[in-house]
Amino acid sequence: MQVSGKTILLTGGTDGIGRQLAGQLKAKGATVIVTGRTPERINAAKAAGFEVIKADLSSRDGVDAILDAVKGRPIDILINNAGLGSDHDFREAEPDLNDNDRCITANLNAPIHLITRLMPVLKSRPEAMIVNVTSGLAIAPRSGGPIYCATKAGLRSYTMALRHQLRGTGVHVLEALPPVVETKLTAGRGGKKKMPASECAAQILDAIETNADEANVGMTKLLRIAESISPALARKIMINF
C-alpha cells in the first residue's frame, strides 16, 4: 500500500516503536493521528507536528475518546501499537490483578473494540489496512511475563482469524511481530540484544508498503524458523528469556 496521502490512526504513537513509525509514515506523506497518555510526550508529539489524541487504552474511556476524536474522519490505516506490560510472577510477589486487567484491556480488548467500531469506515475506503502489533512472545511465551504474552498471543489469533474473514474486501490485515526493542517497556531486559525502535519501525513500514500478511521483525524471523521446525524448541528457547 502506498502510504502517501493516507490518513493513519496510530495508537501509542508518542514513544518507542510508535513514535518512530509515526515519523517515518509522516516522512512518506501520510497524515498521522497518534494517541498517547503522558503529557510530556503528547506535547513533544504536537511540537513535531502530529495531531495527538490523549487516551489511556487501559480503560473503555480511552477507546471512546479516540473514536469521538476521529468521528467522521476518513481513516485508511488503523495501527494498533499501544501496549502495556504487567508483572505476574509468583516467584517474585503476589500479582496485582487490577494491573493485569489494565494490561489485558490495553493490549487485547482495546484493539478489538477499535477494529470493530472503525470497520464501517475502513470498509468505505478505496483501500484500507489494519496493522496489529503483537510480539515474538505471541509465538512462544517467557515465564516472567505470562499476562503480556497471553494478550499478544490472543491478539495474534484474533488477527489471523480476522484476516481470513476480510478476504475479498478492501481491508488488508497485517500482523507485526517485533523482538525485544529498545523502549521504556523493555528497560532492564534484553541487554545488547535489543533492536533500535527506528529499525523496528522501518521493517513494519516496509511490510505495510508491500501488503505483507506478517512482519517478522529482526530476531523474530529466527524464532519463526525454530517454531516451523519444532514448536517445542521455540517454547524451550523463549520460556526463560
C-alpha positions, 0 to 999 in steps of 0.5 A: 500500500502506498502510504502517501496521502493516507490518513493513519490512526496510530495508537501509542504513537508518542514513544518507542516503536510508535513514535518512530513509525509515526515519523517515518509514515509522516516522512512518506506523506501520510497524515498521522493521528497518534494517541498517547497518555503522558503529557510530556510526550503528547506535547513533544508529539504536537511540537513535531507536528502530529495531531495527538489524541490523549487516551489511556487504552487501559480503560473503555474511556480511552477507546471512546475518546479516540473514536469521538476524536476521529468521528467522521474522519476518513481513516485508511490505516488503523495501527494498533501499537499501544501496549502495556506490560504487567508483572505476574510472577509468583516467584517474585510477589503476589500479582496485582490483578487490577494491573493485569486487567489494565494490561489485558484491556490495553493490549487485547480488548482495546484493539478489538473494540477499535477494529470493530467500531472503525470497520464501517469506515475502513470498509468505505475506503478505496483501500484500507489496512489494519496493522496489529502489533503483537510480539515474538512472545505471541509465538512462544511465551517467557515465564516472567511475563505470562499476562503480556504474552497471553494478550499478544498471543490472543491478539495474534489469533484474533488477527489471523482469524480476522484476516481470513474473514476480510478476504475479498474486501478492501481491508488488508490485515497485517500482523507485526511481530517485533523482538525485544526493542529498545523502549521504556517497556523493555528497560532492564531486559534484553541487554545488547540484544535489543533492536533500535525502535527506528529499525523496528519501525522501518521493517513494519513500514516496509511490510505495510508498503508491500501488503505483507500478511506478517512482519517478522521483525529482526530476531523474530524471523529466527524464532519463526524458523525454530517454531516451523521446525519444532514448536517445542524448541521455540517454547524451550528457547523463549520460556526463560528469556 
